[in-house]
Amino acid sequence: MKGFKSFRPASATLDGIEVAHMVRKQQFSTAGQSAFQQFAALAA
């Protein structure tokens, strides 16, 4: 398996994974949004 060539893409990937886990665990207020909508709002 190839690794990341620099720190920035690796950091962004890990941040996205952590946000997805937090959304799945419902650690954010949903305010009527789906899990995908929450992730998209936080990732932007």
Buried (B, 14 or more C-beta within 10 A) or exposed (E): EEEEEEEEEEEEEEEEEEBBEBBEEEEBEEEEBEEEEBBEEBEE
